[in-house]
Each structure stands twice: as structure tokens, then as C-alpha cells.
Amino acid sequence: MNIFVGSLPFSIEEADLRESFEAYGAVDSVKIITDKFTGRSKGFGFVEMPNDDDAQKAIDELNGATVQGRAIVVNKSEPKPEGERRSFNGGNRGGNGGFRGGNDRNGGGYGGNNRGSDNRGGGNRGGY
């Protein structure tokens, strides 16, 4: 079973988290999610346990437990449906405008970055 662990102290190490869960049974893997730029913990992670009964006991016992002064959240991790995942650029916002001519409300020219219908970027530069 894959288990989500949230509200973790930023200073906790994967070895510490593994030790907490190994008290309830075998642990296949432990992963604390970190910021890709700073390397700092994002305060949540995942623990994978092969035995569902052991995993459920760990969830029941550790959910709400205090770790280094913080009450942690522990529950079964449910995979997100494919349609709900965020893409790298934040989703379906339309394209980057570039050289567009005279469409939208930007007056044409070198307007850019029309995100859907909000028309925030680069407008009113064309038509000289």
C-alpha cells in the first residue's frame, strides 16, 4: 500500500520516517518530496508498505501523531486520475501569442502571451 504522510517537519529525514513506519511492519520505500530548486523538504512524502494490514495499522496509529512538535497527517495515497494532473506549463491556457496580426483585442502586431481569454499580455503594440 502506498501511504501519504503530510505536515512533516522540514527537518525530518527519510531514515527517521522509515523507522517510524517499520515499527508496524516491513517498508519497501520512503520518499520525502523536496523542492527541485532548493532541495528543501516540501513537508510531505510517501511510504510504501507491502502488507496492507500492517499499512492500515500504521495509518490508524500514526495519523495525528506528533513528530518533532508537529501533528502529522497519514492516510492511504490514492493515485490521481490522469485528467487531473497538472502539466508543466500550468494547464490549458491557450498559446503564446507571438506575431499574430490583427486578431483578438490586442490591435495586432507583436502582441504576445494571450492566455485564453484574459488578454493580459503584450497588447496594443501593433498597427504602426
VOPAVO-207069 format. One line per 2 residues: number of its first residue (from 1); their letters; for each residue x, y, z of N, C-alpha, C. Coordinates in steps of 0.1 Angstrom, whole numbers, plus 5000, padded with zeros to 4 digits. Example, Ala and Ser with C-alpha at 12.3 -4.5 7.8 and 13.67 -1.06 7.14 Angstrom:
1> AS> 5132,4943,5078,5123,4955,5078,5132,4967,5078; 5128,4978,5071,5137,4989,5071,5129,5000,5079
# end
This chain:
1> MN> 5008,4988,5000,5000,5000,5000,5009,5012,5000; 5005,5022,4992,5012,5035,4992,5005,5044,5002
3> IF> 5013,5050,5011,5008,5059,5021,5013,5073,5020; 5004,5083,5021,5007,5097,5021,5010,5101,5035
5> VG> 5021,5109,5037,5024,5114,5050,5026,5129,5048; 5017,5137,5055,5018,5152,5053,5020,5159,5066
7> SL> 5022,5172,5066,5025,5180,5077,5038,5176,5084; 5048,5171,5076,5060,5167,5082,5069,5178,5086
9> PF> 5076,5177,5097,5086,5188,5100,5096,5188,5088; 5101,5200,5085,5110,5202,5074,5124,5195,5076
11> SI> 5127,5193,5089,5140,5187,5092,5140,5172,5093; 5129,5165,5091,5128,5151,5092,5135,5144,5080
13> EE> 5142,5134,5083,5150,5126,5072,5142,5114,5069; 5145,5109,5057,5138,5096,5052,5140,5085,5061
15> AD> 5152,5084,5067,5156,5073,5076,5147,5074,5089; 5144,5086,5094,5136,5088,5106,5121,5083,5102
17> LR> 5117,5087,5091,5103,5083,5087,5102,5068,5085; 5112,5062,5079,5112,5047,5077,5111,5040,5090
19> ES> 5119,5045,5100,5120,5039,5113,5106,5040,5120; 5099,5051,5118,5086,5052,5124,5076,5042,5119
21> FE> 5077,5039,5106,5067,5030,5099,5072,5016,5101; 5085,5013,5102,5090,4999,5104,5085,4993,5117
23> AY> 5081,5002,5127,5075,4997,5139,5062,4989,5137; 5056,4991,5125,5043,4984,5122,5045,4973,5111
25> GA> 5057,4972,5105,5059,4961,5095,5069,4965,5085; 5071,4957,5075,5081,4959,5065,5078,4972,5057
27> VD> 5088,4979,5053,5087,4991,5045,5095,4989,5032; 5088,4990,5021,5095,4989,5008,5103,5002,5004
29> SV> 5097,5013,5006,5103,5026,5002,5098,5038,5010; 5106,5048,5011,5103,5060,5017,5108,5072,5008
31> KI> 5099,5081,5006,5103,5093,4997,5097,5105,5003; 5106,5114,5008,5102,5128,5012,5103,5137,5000
33> IT> 5093,5144,4996,5093,5152,4984,5100,5165,4987; 5109,5169,4978,5117,5181,4980,5115,5191,4969
35> DK> 5118,5203,4972,5117,5214,4961,5129,5211,4952; 5127,5211,4939,5137,5208,4929,5148,5219,4928
37> FT> 5145,5231,4932,5155,5241,4931,5163,5243,4944; 5156,5242,4956,5163,5244,4968,5168,5231,4975
39> GR> 5161,5220,4972,5164,5208,4978,5158,5206,4992; 5150,5216,4996,5144,5216,5009,5131,5208,5009
41> SK> 5128,5201,5020,5116,5193,5021,5103,5202,5018; 5093,5196,5012,5081,5203,5010,5071,5200,5021
43> GF> 5075,5191,5031,5067,5188,5042,5057,5177,5040; 5060,5169,5030,5051,5157,5028,5060,5146,5021
45> GF> 5055,5134,5021,5062,5123,5015,5053,5111,5014; 5059,5100,5009,5052,5087,5007,5060,5076,5013
47> VE> 5052,5066,5018,5058,5054,5024,5051,5043,5017; 5058,5033,5012,5052,5021,5006,5055,5009,5015
49> MP> 5044,5002,5019,5044,4990,5027,5038,4979,5019; 5045,4967,5019,5039,4956,5011,5027,4949,5017
51> ND> 5025,4949,5030,5014,4943,5037,5003,4953,5040; 4992,4952,5034,4981,4961,5036,4976,4962,5050
53> DD> 4976,4951,5057,4971,4951,5071,4981,4959,5080; 4994,4957,5078,5004,4965,5085,5003,4979,5082
55> AQ> 5001,4982,5069,5000,4996,5065,4988,5003,5071; 4976,4996,5071,4964,5002,5077,4966,5004,5092
57> KA> 4973,4995,5099,4976,4997,5113,4985,5009,5115; 4995,5011,5107,5004,5023,5107,4996,5036,5105
59> ID> 4987,5035,5095,4979,5047,5093,4970,5051,5105; 4963,5040,5111,4955,5042,5122,4962,5048,5134
61> EL> 4974,5043,5136,4982,5047,5148,4990,5060,5146; 4995,5063,5134,5003,5075,5132,4996,5087,5128
63> NG> 4983,5086,5122,4976,5098,5118,4973,5106,5130; 4977,5119,5130,4975,5128,5141,4986,5127,5152
65> AT> 4996,5118,5150,5007,5117,5160,5016,5129,5159; 5023,5132,5170,5032,5143,5170,5046,5139,5167
67> VQ> 5052,5145,5156,5066,5142,5153,5073,5155,5153; 5083,5156,5161,5091,5168,5163,5082,5181,5164
69> GR> 5072,5179,5172,5063,5191,5176,5052,5193,5166; 5051,5185,5155,5040,5187,5145,5031,5175,5145
71> AI> 5018,5177,5144,5008,5167,5142,5008,5163,5127; 5012,5151,5124,5013,5146,5110,5000,5141,5106
73> VV> 4998,5141,5092,4986,5135,5086,4991,5123,5079; 4984,5111,5081,4988,5099,5075,4975,5092,5069
75> NK> 4975,5090,5056,4964,5083,5050,4968,5075,5038; 4959,5067,5033,4962,5059,5021,4963,5069,5009
77> SE> 4973,5067,5001,4975,5075,4989,4967,5070,4978; 4958,5078,4972,4950,5074,4961,4956,5081,4949
79> PK> 4959,5073,4938,4965,5080,4926,4955,5089,4920; 4960,5100,4915,4951,5110,4908,4947,5104,4894
81> PE> 4935,5106,4890,4931,5103,4877,4939,5111,4867; 4942,5105,4855,4951,5111,4845,4946,5125,4842
83> GE> 4933,5128,4841,4928,5140,4836,4931,5152,4846; 4934,5149,4858,4935,5159,4868,4950,5164,4871
85> RR> 4959,5157,4864,4973,5161,4867,4976,5174,4860; 4985,5182,4867,4989,5195,4861,5000,5192,4851
87> SF> 4999,5199,4840,5010,5199,4830,5021,5208,4835; 5032,5208,4828,5044,5216,4832,5041,5231,4831
89> NG> 5033,5235,4821,5030,5249,4819,5017,5254,4826; 5012,5246,4835,5000,5250,4842,4987,5247,4836
91> GN> 4986,5240,4826,4973,5236,4820,4970,5242,4807; 4957,5241,4803,4953,5245,4790,4949,5260,4790
93> RG> 4958,5268,4788,4956,5283,4788,4956,5289,4774; 4957,5282,4764,4959,5288,4751,4973,5289,4748
95> GN> 4976,5295,4736,4990,5295,4732,4997,5308,4735; 5010,5309,4733,5017,5322,4734,5015,5329,4721
97> GG> 5011,5342,4722,5007,5349,4710,5017,5351,4699; 5029,5356,4702,5039,5358,4692,5034,5368,4681
99> FR> 5038,5367,4669,5033,5376,4658,5020,5372,4654; 5009,5379,4657,4996,5374,4654,4988,5382,4644
101> GG> 4993,5393,4639,4985,5401,4630,4974,5408,4638; 4962,5409,4633,4952,5417,4639,4941,5410,4646
103> ND> 4943,5398,4652,4932,5392,4659,4932,5395,4674; 4922,5391,4681,4919,5394,4695,4917,5409,4696
105> RN> 4919,5414,4709,4917,5428,4711,4930,5435,4712; 4941,5429,4709,4954,5435,4711,4958,5445,4700
107> GG> 4951,5446,4689,4954,5456,4679,4965,5450,4669; 4968,5438,4670,4977,5431,4661,4992,5434,4664
109> GY> 5000,5432,4655,5014,5435,4657,5021,5424,4665; 5031,5429,4673,5039,5419,4680,5033,5416,4694
111> GG> 5021,5416,4696,5015,5413,4709,5018,5398,4712; 5018,5395,4725,5021,5381,4728,5015,5377,4741
113> NN> 5016,5364,4743,5012,5358,4755,4997,5360,4758; 4989,5357,4749,4974,5357,4751,4970,5344,4758
115> RG> 4968,5344,4771,4964,5332,4778,4949,5330,4778; 4944,5322,4770,4930,5320,4769,4923,5333,4766
117> SD> 4914,5337,4774,4906,5349,4771,4909,5361,4780; 4920,5360,4788,4922,5371,4797,4929,5383,4791
119> NR> 4936,5381,4779,4942,5392,4772,4950,5401,4780; 4959,5396,4788,4968,5404,4796,4981,5408,4790
121> GG> 4986,5400,4780,5000,5402,4777,5001,5410,4764; 5010,5419,4764,5016,5425,4752,5007,5433,4743
123> GN> 4996,5437,4747,4986,5443,4737,4990,5457,4733; 4983,5461,4722,4983,5475,4717,4997,5479,4713
125> RG> 5005,5471,4707,5018,5475,4702,5018,5475,4687; 5008,5469,4681,5008,5468,4666,5002,5480,4659
127> GY> 5001,5480,4646,4995,5490,4639,5003,5502,4637; 5016,5502,4637,5023,5515,4634,5024,5516,4620
# end
